[in-house]
Amino acid sequence: MTNLAPSASIQMVDLRKQYLRIKNEIDTAIEKVLLSTAFIQGKEVQDFSQDLKQYTGAGYVIPCANGTDALQIAMMALGLQPGDEVILPVHTYVATAEVLALLHLKPVFADVDSQHFTLDVKQIENKITAKTKAIVPVHLYGQCADMEAILVIAKKHNLYVIEDVAQALGAVYTFSNGDKKQAGTMGDIGTTSFFPSKNLGCYGDGGAMFTNDATLAEKLKMIANHGQKIKYHHESIGVNSRLDTLQAAILQVKLKYLPEYEKARQAVAAYYDASLASISQIKIPVRSKTSTHVFHQYTLRIANGKRNALKKFLEERGIPTMIYYPVPLHFQKAYQQEQFGKGSFPVTEQLSEEVISLPIHTEMTENELHYITQAIKEFFSNGK
Ligand SMILES: *Cc1c(COP(=O)(O)O)cnc(C)c1O
């Protein structure tokens, strides 16, 4: 029955198949933690941090409980005060704005570049005021924002840079002098997430922070652990945000496979590119000239208001798709600001109506890719 449509098995991300391929190693690592009972701050947490430091080239890696906490702890460690302004892209996941609001900092939205979906550097400088303290570039969908330009602006105006690397762990940015650096290691602090569906995902929540500054590393570590360096001696207000030993043990195994996982995602992207590039109503992802793309998402733009019809058409054929993100932050009830009505951030608003992300993961088969791309071709050839 080889010509049966594979639709029943198509998923945005197939974590089960991925687990089964490395089951023995994972199960052994988990059992080791279970038998040690060192569930909090066990040896694996330190070991994984070391491995990740090696992998990313970051000076320091500080693990924590999730990517949202990582952002919050970063803002706290930089000593940002209520009322301070932080510039961030309006086309992003809510976590970035959420932590600013929680700390009574002011999120200052900027639009994104229509080609790469990352912070539009031309918009940054006219958002800077006397209260601006930091810029948060988000390396959306898997490639780095224009870091060289962002770092120049930050230096000129004495601003911190916090990179949100949750979708781009492993992406490599090349500076104009030829220097290459990994996402998260270029700004003052980088933050990432090990949410199960991220490129390096654990089996629950997890996160980490990167920095090259020893003093900042100390502060990040202290804040993540109730503001204490010595148990029961609290130097600053902190939070309880730790990476579980079990998750660290799982991540230690999976990190070894990250380069292979990255290649698998890039192969899926290349297949999609080749099959879909010629369809005039589709805009395939634009590759940055300065960053590799680790394809956390493979995101198309669909012109002429056909995005939702395509989504429905694919759904009826058992092909899941996702919209990242359907409602821009400035239209979210929790983050509305009076001055930003419709048309305030035209690129982001247009993206929210045009983007669609296709299934992409480390276990996709050519059969599945063929089925998905044929269905997309069928949709457009029917003059829909
Ligand atoms: C997933 C994600 C986060 C949050 O990570 P959690 O671990 O879910 O808290 C933050 N920023 C971006 C861009 C993300 O994609």
The ligand as an SDF file (V2000), in Angstrom:
LIG
                    3D

 15 15  0  0  0  0  0  0  0  0999 V2000
    9.4050   30.1290   22.2100 C   0  0  0  0  0  0  0  0  0  0  0  0
    9.8110   31.5500   22.2550 C   0  0  0  0  0  0  0  0  0  0  0  0
   10.0180   32.2260   23.4730 C   0  0  0  0  0  0  0  0  0  0  0  0
    9.6250   31.6570   24.8090 C   0  0  0  0  0  0  0  0  0  0  0  0
   10.1600   30.4850   25.1740 O   0  0  0  0  0  0  0  0  0  0  0  0
    9.4540   29.5890   26.3320 P   0  0  0  0  0  0  0  0  0  0  0  0
   10.4980   28.5940   26.6560 O   0  0  0  0  0  0  0  0  0  0  0  0
    8.2280   29.0010   25.7290 O   0  0  0  0  0  0  0  0  0  0  0  0
    9.1610   30.4820   27.4820 O   0  0  0  0  0  0  0  0  0  0  0  0
   10.4870   33.5220   23.4340 C   0  0  0  0  0  0  0  0  0  0  0  0
   10.7250   34.1440   22.2730 N   0  0  0  0  0  0  0  0  0  0  0  0
   10.5300   33.5440   21.0820 C   0  0  0  0  0  0  0  0  0  0  0  0
   10.8090   34.2950   19.8180 C   0  0  0  0  0  0  0  0  0  0  0  0
   10.0580   32.2400   21.0260 C   0  0  0  0  0  0  0  0  0  0  0  0
    9.8280   31.6510   19.8360 O   0  0  0  0  0  0  0  0  0  0  0  0
  1  2  1  0
  2  3  1  0
  2 14  2  0
  3  4  1  0
  3 10  2  0
  4  5  1  0
  5  6  1  0
  6  7  2  0
  6  8  1  0
  6  9  1  0
 10 11  1  0
 11 12  2  0
 12 13  1  0
 12 14  1  0
 14 15  1  0
M  END
$$$$
